[in-house]
Amino acid sequence: MFSKRIKPGERPCFPKKAVITAGMPYGNKNLHFGHVGGMFIHADIFARFLRDRIGKDNVIFVSGTDCYGSPIQESYRKLVADGYQGSIEDYVMMNHKSQEETLKKYEISCNMFAGSAIGEAKEIHQEVSNWLFEELYKLGYIRQESTPQFYDEEFNVYLNGRQVVGRCPIVGCTSEHAYADECSLGHQYMPSELINPISVLSGKKPAFRNVTNWYFVLDECIEPLKERLNFLRKETNTRRYQMDIIDEFLKKPLIHVPRKYFEDLVELESKLPAHTTIDEEKKKSVTFEFETLELRDEARKTLEELGIHYTAGKTLVPFRLSGNVSWGVKVPDKEDLKDLTFWVWPESLWAPISFTQTYLESIGHNKEEWKEWWNGEDSFVYQFIGEDNIYFYSIAEMAMFQALSKGDTKMKLPHIIPNRHVLFMDTKASSSSEIKPPMADELLTYYTPEQLRMHFMSLGLSNKSTGFKPQVFMKEEERVGVDMVLKDGNLLTNVFNRLIRSCFYAAQTNFDGKIPEGEVSEKILNLAEEKVTEYERHMYNQEFHRISYVLDEYIREINKYWTNQIRTADNNDDMELRKQTLIDCFYACKVMAVLVHPIAPTGCEMFREYINISEDLWSWDHILEPISSYVGDLSKHEMKFLEPRVDFFSKLESQYE
């Protein structure tokens, strides 16, 4: 089972069981709009769809707070310096509860939103971490390596990853924030490569002292990763830009030297270790390609001794597994290395396995059933992430899972679904950038969850970074045209809402509150089948913005049909036309409700309650069947009475004119 590319006219096939994961927010912050709108809403829509498509008992949707690591420890240190009295556990729990509450407000339906350092998940996460480490060690994929680590000589302490800031050494990187061995855009490098490092403690350039840690041999996994990438390109619906980013890292080690820093290329070449020179006249830099990281590092030292500026190309480097940060998951003591903790990134990659086990145990199942969910023949894992984390999930995680499969556990590789950046206005915003994004809770002061879910779904993040431009955050003179959040939400709050109400009121006025008996028009049946097929295909490909187009066309087409038919019926006092229109439009509303249900669950559940159909309504097994197939004799079926001006999809009071 894999997420295959489907041919035109071919219906997609979904797994019998599915795990959906959503990237984990750090435990040192509340959720801003990008967390929710850039990733969680998309993961939730897909999870809700799969529950309707394959059955809710066959879907597990997990995420959680990323509790450990230097970002949390550094934030906690600053808070304590300002007088905070609680423990680091208290601090993380406070943020976890805040995140969980925000997700509930947005109707994010995780089966479990856990925390890597909280409750039963903490214990299970430690067990999973131990198991995975021991397996990779046994299989020969983990080795010790001594590398320079930043050391603040004024404070006499080793510096964790977030206590050093500098400029990213990767060529072409535009990151404003680079830390000890990764930048805010996810580029990985060795600490010694960071440009102009500064300690956040003393404000001075730190020294280096060698520290020994455990590393996963990611640099030795290029060939299996290349094979995997070729398979993804030929056979799957993996996002193209994602595959291009993966490909960038599967290159041999490179060094780029601007021409302005040397006069004689031949002389410079003679001083470098074995390499291949790539000299393209129109390029401002000359590129040197090396067979190994060791040769590249030797060349770097030579260039530094010569005072020649250079930048490194993207390539795979050993993936650090451990560190000396005290707030972390314990690494098993092995050989001469003791009292280490896992670096937060690798342990967060397998945290969804821990959370799956925790959830299974919480519902009375054996936690070892996780293998059926993750690796079963008819099961599949979908992982929703942000663009910046492609390196970790699409490369490091894939390599580790491929390595595990050499042993007793045959890991099925998950399908990674990265979204592009959701910008604030037209600028990338994050909690660490100069432009501070609005918090997710703050948006709910101005918009309903359903309006925001519709809007974020419509942004097209599968293809491009897109600006989130809510007019309530603009200056008065900048508010030109309509507020796009309200415009996207209006499809539900105005058009679909009006259509449903019209059907109920017409039934109450003319047919004793019942749906008339009769056959649905062929035109309406064909339109439903067409839209359901389009919707299903786009959902399979996680192209959520295309789903919004399908819904917009379908709902507006049926609304137009209602208006024209009822106007004709009223002008001619034609009860038969009125009856047929009601039969057609109740059927269409039923189909639409199933399609909208993953996006706007509350309003759709209200529709189900009023039309008085069981939860079988949401099953795709019956999506094109007539309403009588759910309830039997329509003449005996009672619907709930709809009072005047009751909304299925509501607006905030401030939005009503």
N, C-alpha and C positions, 0 to 999 in steps of 0.2 A: 504494500500500500504506500503510495506517495502521491503528492499533489501534481498529477500529470497535466500537461497542456492538453486542452480539449479542442477538437476540430470543430469547424463551423457545422452547426446542426446536431452535434453530439451532445447528449445530456450528461451532465457531470455525475460522478459517483461519489457518495460521501461514505466515510467509515461507519462502522457499527458502534464504535466507541471513540470518544475524542476527549483530549485534555487541551484546554486553552490556558495559556499563561499570559500575564501582562507584566511588563517590566516593573521592577521594584523601586519605589521612591526611597531615598535615603531617610534614615530615622532622625535627621536633624532639622526637619522643615515641615511646614504645612504644604498642602498641594496648591501649586499655581495653575493657571488655566492650561498651560502646555501639558502638564501631567494628564489632566482629564481629557482635554480636547484633542491632544496630539496622539493619544494612545489608548487610554482606558475605555473611552466611549466606543472606539472601533472594536476593541476586543470584546466588549460587552454585547454589542450588536451581533457579532458573529456567534458568541456563546449562546445568546437567546435564540438566534436563528437555528443553530444546531439542535437545541433542545426541542424546538418545534419540528425539526426535520427528521431527527433520528430518535427522539424520546428523551425527556429530561433526566431519566435515570442513567442514560448513556453518555452524559456530558459532565465533566468536572472542570470548573473554571477556578483557577487559583492565582493568587498574587499575595503580596505581603510587604511589610516594611523591611528594608535592608538595614538591619540594626547595627552592624559592626563596622569597624574600619576607622581610618584616620579622619575622614570628613566629620564623622560624628564626634570622635574624641576631641578634635580641634574646636568644633563648635561648643562642645560642653566645657572645654577649658576656658574659652572666652566668657561663657555664661557664668561660670564659677567666679571668675575674676571680677564680674559685675555684681556678685553677691548672691547668686543662686545657691540654695541650700540643699537641694535634692541630689540623689545619687545619679550616676549615668544611666542606670536602669530606669529610674523615675523619669529622667529626661526623655529617653527613647519611648517609654510607654505613653507619656503625654503626647508625643508627636504621632505615635501609632494610632491612638484613639482619635486624634484629630483627623488623620488621613482616612480612617475607617468611616468616620461620621460624614466627611465630605463625599466620599464615594456613595454612601447611602442616599444622600441628598440628590445625587445625579442618577440614581437608580442603577448603579453598577452592581450586578448580581453575582459577585464572587460566591462560589460555594464555600470558600474559605479565604479570608484576608488575614494572613497570619503574620508572624514576625520571627525573624531568624534568632532572636534572643528572648522570645516571649513564650512562656507556658510550655505545653507539651511539644510544640514545634521546635523549641530550643533543644530539647533532649534528642529528638529525632534528627534534627539537623546535625548535631554533633556525631550521631551514629552514622549517618549517611556520609559525612565528611571523612570520618575514619575509614569507612569501607572503601570509598572511592580512592582515597590516598593509598591505602594498602594494596588495592588492585593494580593501580597504575605503577606503584613501586615494584610489585611482584613481576609485572610484565616488562619492566625495564624502561619505562617512559618518564621516570623521575630521577633526577640526579642533583647532587650538591654542586653549588657553584659559589665561589667567593667573588663578590663584586664591590666596588666602592659605594658606600652609603654616605649621605650627607651628615655632617657632624657639626654642631654649633659649639665652637671652642669657648665662647663667652659663657654659655649656660651649661657646658659640659654634658650635652645630651645628644643622642642620635635623633635626627629629625624624621618624622613620619612623612608620608607622601604629600600631605597638604600643608606642611610647614615649610615647604620650599617653593618659591615661585620664580619663574623665569620665562624665557621665550622658547617656543617649540622649535626643535632643530630640524623637523621634517620639511623638506623643500615644498614650497607652495602653501604651507599651512597658514591660515589666517586667524588661528586661535588667539584670543586676547589673554588667555590664562593657561600657562603650562606649569605642571607640578613636577615632582621628582622624576617620575618615569612615565607619565602620560599627560596629554593635554586635554582641554575641555572638549575637543572634537574626537577624542578616542585614539589618537595616535600613540603608539608605544615606542619607547626608545630606552636605552640604558641611561642611568642617572648621569654618567660622565658626559653625555651628549647635550644635556640641557644648557641653553645659552643664557649667560648672565644670571646665574642662580643667586637668590637672596633668601636668607632665613627670616621667617616671619616673626621669630622670637627676638633676635638681636638686630635685625635690619642690616646685617652684614653678610658678606660672602662666606658661605660655610666651607669647612674643610672636608676632606674625604677620609674615611677609614673603612677598611675592608670588613665586610660582614658576609658570613656564609648562610645561604638559604637553600630551600628546595625549589627546583625549577622543573616544569614540564617541558620536554624537549620539542617545543613547537617548531623550532627551526629545522627539525629533521622530518617534519610532516608535510613538506611541500608537495611531494608527489601524490600521496593519497588525496590531498586537498584539491590538487589540480584535476585528478580523475573525477572527484565529486563535482567540481565546477563544470567540467565538460558535460557530465550527466545532467546537471541543473539546466544548462543552456539548451540541450537537445530535447529533453523529455518533460520538463516541468514548467509550471507557471510562476516560477520565482521571478521577482521584480528585476527588471533588467539593470537598473542602476545599482542595485544591491550586488549583482554578479560582477559588475564593472569594478566596484569598490573592492570586492574580494580579490579580483584579478590583480589589482594594484599591489597587493601585499605578497603575491606569489612570484615576486621577481627576485633575482639574485641581488646580493648586497651592492648598493650603489653609493657613490660619492659624487656630488656635483660641485665643481670649482669654477666660480666666475672668472672669465678671461682677464678681467682687470687686475686679478691678484697674482698673475704670473706673466713673464715675458717669453720664456722659452719652453714650449710644451714638451719637446724631446728631453730637455734637461730635467723637467719635473717628472716625467714618466720614468726616467732612469732611477729616481730616488724612491719610487713606490714599489711595493711587493707585486707579485704576479697579478696581472689584471688585463682587462680588455678596454681599450680606449674607444669611446663613442664621441667623435668630433664632427658635429654638424655645423656648417658655416653660419647658418642663420641664428643659431642658438647663442645666448649670452654666456652659457656655461659649457664646459667640457665635462663629460660624464665618464667615470671610471667604474667598471664592473668587476666584482670579485667573486670567486667561487665559494668562499666561506666568510663567515662573520669575523673569524680570527684575522684573515688577511685584510678585511676592511678596517678592523680596529688598529692593525699595524699601520695602515695607510693614514688613518686619522692622527695617530701619534706623530707620524712624520710631518704631516701638514701643520699640526700645532707647533712643532719645533721650528718649522720654517716660517711661522707667523702667517700662514695662508688661510684665509677664510673659506669655509666649505659648508655645505648642507648635506644631510644624509637622505637617501631615497627610502621609500617604504619597502620593508622586507619583514620576514618573520624573525623574531628574536626569541630566545628562551622565555617562556611564560612563567613569571614568578608566582609561586604558590604560597610562600610563607614570608613572614616578617616578624619584627619584634614589637609590634603595636600590642599593648597589653589588652585592649578591648577588642577581642576577636575570638573566633572559634579555635579551639586548641588543636594543634597538629600533633599526631602521634609521635612520641619520642622514638627516634630511629637513629641507629649508628651513634655518632657523637653529637647529634643535634637535639637539644632538649629545650623545652619551655618556649617553643615558637607558636605563633598563631597564624591562621590562614590569612593571606591578603584578601581583602573584601571582594575583589572582582571574581576570582575563581570560585569561591564558596557561594557567591550569589548566583552563579550559573547553574549549580546543581540544587539550589534552594527550592525551585519548583518541585523537584522530586521529593524533597523533605516535606513540603506542604501537601503534596498529593498523599503521601503516607499518613500525615497527620489528619487529613480530612477523612481518609478511609477508616482510620482507627476511631475517629469521632462519631462515625455512623455505625460502629459495631462490626466493621470488616477487618480482616487481617491486613495489616499495612503492607505485607509482602505482595498483595495484589497489585501494587503499583506497577509491577513488571507487565501485567496483562494490559494495563492502561497505556503504558509508555511503549511497550515493545511487542504487543500482541499482533497477530497476523491481520486482524480486522480493526485495529485501533490506530490512532494517529494523534500527534501532538502539534498544535499550532502555537507559535510563540510570537506575540506582538511586542515590538520594541520601537525605540526611537532610532533615527538615522545614525546618531553618534555612537551607538553601541553595536554596529554591524561587526566590527573587528572581534568583539568578545563573543557574540552569539554565533555568527556565521563562520568564524574562523577558529577561535580558541575552543569554544564548546564543541564544534564539529570534530576537531582533532582529538579532543579528549574522549568523546563518545566513540569515535572510530577506534581509538586505542583500547578502550574497554572491551570492544567487540572481539579483540584478539583473545580474550579470556573466556570465562564462563557466562558472562552477561552479554548477550547479543543486543546491543543498543540500536534501536531504530532512530535514524536521525530526524529530528523535528523539522517542521516547515517554518522557516523564519519569515515573519511579515514585518518589515521595517516601514515606518512612516517617515516622510520628509518632515522638515521643521515646520511647525506652525508658528509663524512670526507674529509679533505684536505690532500692529500697523504694518510696516514693511521692514522691520528690524528684528533680528534674532534676539530673543529675550530669554534670560535664565536667571535663576536666583543668584548666580555669581557674576552676572554681567552688569554693566552700568545702567542699562535700561531695565528697570524692575517691572516684571509682568504683574498684572492683576492676579490676586489670589482667586482660586476657584470658587470659594464661598462668596466672595465679593460680587461675582457675576450674577449670583442668584438674587441679588437685590434688584437687579434690572431686567432679568429674563427668567423664564421658567426653564426647568430642566429639559422639557421636551423641545422647546425652541432651540436651546443650545445643542442638544443631541442632533437635531436635524441639521443645524448649521455646520457643526464640526464634521459631520458625516459628508457634507456636500463640498468640502474644501478641496478635494482631489489630492490628498497628501500621499497617495500611492505613486504619484508622478512628479510632483514639484512642491517646493516650499511655498507656502501661501500665507498671506497676511490675514490675521484676525483683526477686523476693524469695527469694533462695536462703537456706534456713534456716541454712546453715553460717556466714553472716555476721550472724546474729541472736544476741542474748543468749538464754540458756537459757530465761528466763521468757517470752520473746516467741515461742517456737517452738510455735505452736498448729496442730494439724491436720497434714496431710501436707506434705512438701516438694514444691512444684509442679514443680520441675525433675525430680525423680525420678518423680513421677506421670506426667508427659508422656512421659518416657523409658521407663516401664514398659510402655507399649503395645508397644514393641519388645523390651526386655530380658526381659519376663515373657510377655506374651500371644503375640506373633508368634513369638518364640523357641521357646516351648513347643510351639506348633502345628507348626512346621517339624520340630522334633526328633521329635515324636510320629509324624509321617508317615514319616520316615526309619527310625525304630526299628520301626514296624509293618511297613514294607516288608522290612526285614532279618529280622524274626521270622517273617513269614508268607508272603513272596513272593520269597524268595531275593535280597533286595536290589534288586528291580526294581519299577517302577511297573506295576500290573496294566493289561492292555489292556481297553478298553471305552469306552462313550460317557459323557460327562459329563452329569450330571442337568440337566434343563431349568431347574430352580429355580436351580442354581448358575450356569449360563450366563447366565440373565437377571439375576441379582444382579451378576455381573461386569460385564455391559454397562451396567447402571445406574450402578455406582460409577465405572467408567472414564469414562463420559460426564460425570458430576458433577465428577470430578477434573479432567478436561481443561478444562472450562468455568472452574473456579476458577483453574486455572493460567494460562489465557489472560488472566484479569482480575487476576492477581497477588494473589489473595485467599488468602494462605497459611494463615491460621487456619481457613478453611473446608475446605481440603485436610486439615487435621488432623482435622476432624470426620468427613469422608468415610472416612479411613483407620481412625479409631477404630471407627466403626459397622461397617465391612466386616470388619476383622480380628476384632472381638469376635463378630460374627454367625457367621463361619465357625468360630471356636473353639468357640462354643456348639453349632453343628451337629456338629462332631467329637465333642464330649463326649457329647452325647445319642445319636448314632448308634453310637458305639463301646460305650457302656454297654449299649445294647439288643442289639448284636451279641454282646457278651460274656455277657450274661444268657441269651441263647438259643443260644449257640455257632453263630452265623449267619455262615459264612464269606462268603457272597455279599454280605451287608450290609457286612461288614468291607471287602470288595474294592471295592464301590461307593463307600463312604465315602473310601477311600484315593484312588480315581480322582478324586473330586470335590475333595478337599482338596489334593492335589498340584497340580491345575489352579488352584485358588484361590490357593495359595501362589505359584505362578508369576506370576499376574496381580498379586498384592500386591507381589511383589518388584520388578516393573517400576515400580509406583507409588511404592514406598518408595525405589527406587534413587537418585533425585536428593537425597533427604534423608539417608539413611544408606548411603552407597555401599559401605563396607567390608563390612558384614554381608551386604548383597545380593550383592556379588561372591563372598563365601564360599558363599552359597547356590548361585550359578551354577556355582561350581567343583564342589560336591558333587553337584548334579543332573546335572552334566556336559553342559552345553549351551554352544554358542559364544556370542560376544557378540551374535549375532542375537537373543538373548533380550530385549535391551533395546529392540529396534526396535518402535515402535508400529505398524508395518505388520502385525505378527503378534500383537499383544497379546491378542486374544480367541481365537486359534487354539489347538487342543489341543497337548499336549506332543509328540505323535507327529509333528506338522508340522515340528518342529525336528530330531528324531532318527530318524525312520523307525520301523522295527519295534521296539516297546517290549520285546518278549521278548528282543531281542538287545542292548538298551541297558544298559550298565553304569554305575551310579552309584558315587560314592566312598563307602567304608564310613565310617559315622559312629560314632566311639567313644563310650562312655558319658560323659554330662555335658560334652559339647562344646557351647559356646555360639556361635550365629551373631551375636547381639547381646549383648555382655558388659557386666558392671558392673565397677566398681572393687572390689578385694578388700575394702575397708572397708565396702562396701554389701551384702555377703552376710551374712546373719544366721547 
